[in-house]
């Protein structure tokens, strides 16, 4: 299954790469106008996530949700736990019930394809990898970000060898098909909201292909009971 997943993602990335040429980090105002609604609700979203963190062992590790990702999730024995609310268009209703503010925001924005809360263990390293296809973009809002001795965010997101430190309440919109990795240099838990956003302004053929891929992955999530 892992070999099939890798072959599929390489093929799909190639199709989009020939038609889309945008930088790794993009402008939220242009590509995801709804971003500010999530940022404005940051304190409430942080509170919902921290309530989940109080019972963190009940939140699955990423590779328990998607075995194909074990090489980036389970590699160092430290936890990367992911609380799913929406998976490629499919609502995870039981989880949504625990996060009413986030659910309201997600359901009100048709650009949001997937939504999850990511819990990164202290000192966790997510090795360099690439996302599946450019039909979606990744929006990241830091909900709880530990800081280092200099007061800087202590968890670093590296995209194409450029480092980004996203402080609590700050956000970034980026294309996760570019090579990226994450390092935690803290002894504290980092919590982030991750959204997959429909990419705007694509040629019609790629938009139709994206819709088909989103539907197919959502269907697979249902079959595998991920969502």
C-alpha positions in Angstrom: 0.0 0.0 0.0 2.8 2.4 0.8 4.5 1.8 -2.6 1.2 2.4 -4.3 0.7 5.6 -2.3 4.2 6.9 -3.2 3.7 6.1 -6.9 0.3 7.8 -7.0 1.5 11.0 -5.3 4.5 11.2 -7.6 2.3 10.9 -10.7 -0.2 13.4 -9.4 2.5 15.9 -8.4 4.0 15.7 -11.8 0.7 16.6 -13.5 0.3 19.8 -11.3 3.9 20.7 -11.4 3.8 21.1 -15.2 1.0 23.7 -14.9 1.4 25.5 -11.6 4.4 27.5 -10.8 3.9 29.4 -7.5 6.3 29.9 -4.6 6.3 27.7 -1.4 4.7 30.4 0.8 1.6 32.3 -0.5 -0.4 35.3 0.3 -3.4 34.5 2.6 -5.4 37.5 1.5 -5.3 36.4 -2.1 -5.4 32.6 -1.8 -7.4 32.1 1.4 -9.5 35.2 2.3 -11.2 33.2 5.1 -7.9 33.0 7.0 -8.6 36.0 9.2 -11.8 34.5 10.5 -9.7 31.7 12.0 -7.0 34.0 13.3 -9.6 36.2 15.0 -11.0 33.2 16.9 -7.5 32.1 18.0 -8.1 32.3 21.7 -11.3 30.2 21.5 -9.6 27.7 19.2 -6.6 27.5 21.6 -9.0 26.8 24.5 -10.7 23.9 22.6 -7.4 22.4 21.6 -6.0 22.6 25.2 -9.1 20.8 26.4 -8.3 18.0 24.0 -4.7 18.0 25.2 -5.9 17.3 28.7 -6.7 13.8 27.5 -4.0 13.5 24.8 -3.7 9.7 24.9 -7.1 9.5 23.3 -5.9 11.4 20.3 -4.4 9.0 17.7 -0.9 9.2 16.4 -0.7 10.2 12.7 0.5 6.9 11.5 -2.3 5.2 13.4 -4.7 7.1 11.1 -2.6 6.6 8.0 -0.1 3.8 8.0 1.6 5.1 4.9 3.0 8.0 6.9 4.8 5.9 9.5 8.2 6.9 8.1 7.6 10.5 9.1 5.3 10.0 12.1 6.8 7.0 14.0 10.5 7.4 13.0 11.9 8.7 16.3 9.4 7.1 18.8 8.0 10.5 19.8 4.4 11.4 19.3 2.8 13.3 16.6 -0.9 13.1 17.4 -3.7 14.4 15.1 -7.3 15.1 15.9 -9.3 15.0 12.7 -12.4 17.1 12.2 -12.8 16.9 8.5 -11.0 14.7 5.9 -11.2 15.7 2.3 -14.7 16.9 2.5 -15.9 14.2 5.0 -17.0 15.4 8.4 -15.8 13.6 11.5 -19.0 14.4 13.5 -18.0 12.9 16.9 -14.8 15.1 16.9 -16.6 18.1 15.6 -18.9 17.9 18.6 -15.9 18.5 20.8 -14.8 21.7 19.0 -17.9 23.8 18.4 -16.0 27.0 17.5 -13.7 25.4 15.1 -16.5 23.4 13.6 -18.5 26.6 13.0 -15.6 28.2 11.2 -14.9 25.1 9.1 -18.5 24.5 8.0 -18.9 28.2 7.0 -15.9 28.2 4.6 -16.3 26.2 1.4 -12.6 26.5 0.7 -11.7 24.2 3.7 -11.3 20.6 2.5 -9.7 19.2 5.6 -9.3 20.3 9.2 -7.2 18.9 12.1 -5.5 19.8 15.3 -1.8 18.7 15.4 -0.2 17.9 18.7 3.6 17.7 18.4 5.5 16.1 21.3 8.5 17.9 22.8 11.8 17.4 20.8 9.8 15.7 18.0 11.3 15.8 14.5 9.2 15.3 11.4 11.7 14.5 8.6 11.8 16.1 5.2 8.9 15.0 2.9 6.4 16.3 0.3 2.6 16.6 0.3 0.5 14.8 -2.3 -0.7 17.4 -4.8 -0.9 21.1 -5.6 -4.7 21.2 -5.8 -4.7 22.1 -2.1 -2.7 24.5 0.1 -1.8 24.1 3.7 -3.0 26.8 6.2 -1.3 26.6 9.6 -2.4 28.6 12.7 -0.3 28.2 15.8 -2.6 27.6 18.8 0.1 27.0 21.5 3.7 27.6 20.5 6.5 27.2 23.1 9.3 29.7 23.0 13.0 29.4 23.4 15.4 31.3 25.7 15.4 34.3 23.3 11.6 34.4 23.2 11.4 33.0 19.7 9.0 30.2 18.6 10.8 27.0 19.5 9.3 24.8 16.8 10.7 25.4 13.3 9.0 24.6 10.1 11.5 24.3 7.3 10.2 24.7 3.7 12.7 24.3 0.9 15.5 25.0 3.4 13.9 28.3 4.6 13.0 28.4 8.3 9.7 29.7 9.5 8.8 30.2 13.2 5.0 30.7 13.6 4.2 32.2 17.0 1.0 31.6 18.9 -1.9 33.3 17.1 0.1 33.6 13.9 -0.5 31.8 10.6 1.2 30.7 7.4 -0.3 29.6 4.0 2.0 27.3 2.1 2.3 24.7 -0.6 3.2 21.4 1.1 4.3 19.7 -2.1 7.5 21.6 -1.6 10.0 19.6 0.6 9.4 20.5 4.3 10.2 19.2 7.8 9.6 20.2 11.4 11.9 20.4 14.4 10.8 21.0 18.0 13.5 22.5 20.1 11.3 22.6 23.2 10.4 20.5 26.2 6.7 21.6 25.8 3.9 20.5 23.6 3.2 22.4 20.4 -0.4 22.6 19.2 -1.4 23.8 15.7 -4.5 24.0 13.6 -3.9 22.6 10.1 -6.3 23.2 7.2 -6.2 22.0 3.7 -7.5 24.7 1.4 -8.8 24.5 -2.2 -6.3 26.2 -4.5 -7.8 29.2 -6.4 -7.1 30.2 -9.9 -6.2 26.9 -11.5 -6.9 25.9 -15.1 -10.4 24.3 -15.3 -8.9 20.9 -16.1 -6.9 20.9 -12.9 -9.8 22.2 -10.9 -11.9 19.2 -12.1 -9.0 16.8 -11.4 -8.7 18.3 -7.9 -12.4 17.8 -7.2 -12.1 14.2 -8.3 -9.1 13.5 -6.1 -10.6 15.2 -3.1 -13.8 13.1 -3.5 -11.8 9.9 -4.0 -9.6 10.5 -0.9 -12.7 11.3 1.2 -14.3 8.1 0.0 -11.2 6.1 0.9 -11.2 7.8 4.4 -14.8 6.6 4.9 -14.0 3.0 3.8 -11.0 2.9 6.1 -13.1 4.5 8.9 -10.6 7.3 9.3 -13.5 9.7 9.0 
